[in-house]
Amino acid sequence: MGTLKFIKNFIKDRDVASITPTSTRCVVKVCNHIDFSKDILIVEYGPGDGVFSRYLLDHMTPDSRLIMIESNEDFARHLRESIADPRAEVFNILAGDVIDIMSPDDIGKVDYVLSGIPFSFLKPVRKMKVLESTKTILRAGGKFLAYQTSGHLKKPLLRVFGNLETEREMLNIPPYVIYEVKKNGV
Ligand SMILES: C[S@@+](CC[C@H](N)C(=O)[O-])C[C@H]1O[C@@H](n2cnc3c(N)ncnc32)[C@H](O)[C@@H]1O
């Protein structure tokens, strides 16, 4: 898959929100926030054609796991067909419904939630559902990493998590703000 497939899905599904996969430079910048030396559980919202997913799987330990949540049926099928890795699972659902598909044993144990979904397209109630669910599935000290086209997520993130750090990646189409928030507590 690549830019052409991305454009086709973008035309059919506005939630795809980008005409091209994220650049390698931006993928590395976001993933620099992840400690790959440990066994980790990662949940990825909006993997698209899997540009982050493949990087994660290449860097994760053999006992780490990746749960991908993708709303677009075509991308979800492509991910299932192209990623043959026992550490990875793909679910064709909305990010806000993540708790429905997670094993109760994994809820509250997730080390990182990585997200590329266009939060600015979500209605406020849906946006808060995604952020609250994310907080529920993360372990204390776990991190939510999101790349977005603007700073619009600051307020809702501060409301739910109470902390926030940002950096920018301008050499991407589109340029992204990268957010890192931590789930505090014991
Ligand atoms: C901007 S693209 C990012 C794709 C890929 N992660 C990348 O960086 O190239 C957004 C992706 O999120 C998916 N998406 C949008 N809304 C979603 C939602 N509510 N739940 C799950 N996936 C969603 C889209 O189908 C698309 O694959």
The ligand as a MOL file (V3000), in Angstrom:
LIG
                    3D

  0  0  0     0  0            999 V3000
M  V30 BEGIN CTAB
M  V30 COUNTS 27 29 0 0 0
M  V30 BEGIN ATOM
M  V30 1 C -4.1620 10.4950 9.6200 0
M  V30 2 S -4.4650 8.7710 9.3150 0 CHG=1
M  V30 3 C -3.0160 8.0830 10.0810 0
M  V30 4 C -2.6430 6.7440 9.5020 0
M  V30 5 C -1.2900 6.1760 9.9390 0
M  V30 6 N -1.2620 5.9640 11.3650 0
M  V30 7 C -0.1570 7.0680 9.5410 0
M  V30 8 O 0.4290 7.6860 10.4330 0
M  V30 9 O 0.1560 7.1410 8.3500 0 CHG=-1
M  V30 10 C -5.7890 8.4290 10.4850 0
M  V30 11 C -6.1750 6.9770 10.5940 0
M  V30 12 O -7.0940 6.8330 11.6740 0
M  V30 13 C -8.2050 6.0430 11.2630 0
M  V30 14 N -9.3460 6.4700 12.1140 0
M  V30 15 C -10.0280 7.6400 12.0440 0
M  V30 16 N -10.9310 7.7290 13.0390 0
M  V30 17 C -10.8140 6.5840 13.7610 0
M  V30 18 C -11.4640 6.0790 14.9270 0
M  V30 19 N -12.4190 6.7910 15.5610 0
M  V30 20 N -11.0900 4.8790 15.4170 0
M  V30 21 C -10.1140 4.1510 14.7980 0
M  V30 22 N -9.4680 4.5650 13.6830 0
M  V30 23 C -9.7980 5.7730 13.1790 0
M  V30 24 C -8.3440 6.3270 9.7930 0
M  V30 25 O -9.0640 5.3360 9.1020 0
M  V30 26 C -6.8680 6.4020 9.3780 0
M  V30 27 O -6.3610 5.1290 9.1150 0
M  V30 END ATOM
M  V30 BEGIN BOND
M  V30 1 1 1 2
M  V30 2 1 2 3
M  V30 3 1 2 10
M  V30 4 1 3 4
M  V30 5 1 4 5
M  V30 6 1 5 6
M  V30 7 1 5 7
M  V30 8 2 7 8
M  V30 9 1 7 9
M  V30 10 1 10 11
M  V30 11 1 11 12
M  V30 12 1 11 26
M  V30 13 1 12 13
M  V30 14 1 13 14
M  V30 15 1 13 24
M  V30 16 1 14 15
M  V30 17 1 14 23
M  V30 18 2 15 16
M  V30 19 1 16 17
M  V30 20 1 17 18
M  V30 21 2 17 23
M  V30 22 1 18 19
M  V30 23 2 18 20
M  V30 24 1 20 21
M  V30 25 2 21 22
M  V30 26 1 22 23
M  V30 27 1 24 25
M  V30 28 1 24 26
M  V30 29 1 26 27
M  V30 END BOND
M  V30 END CTAB
M  END
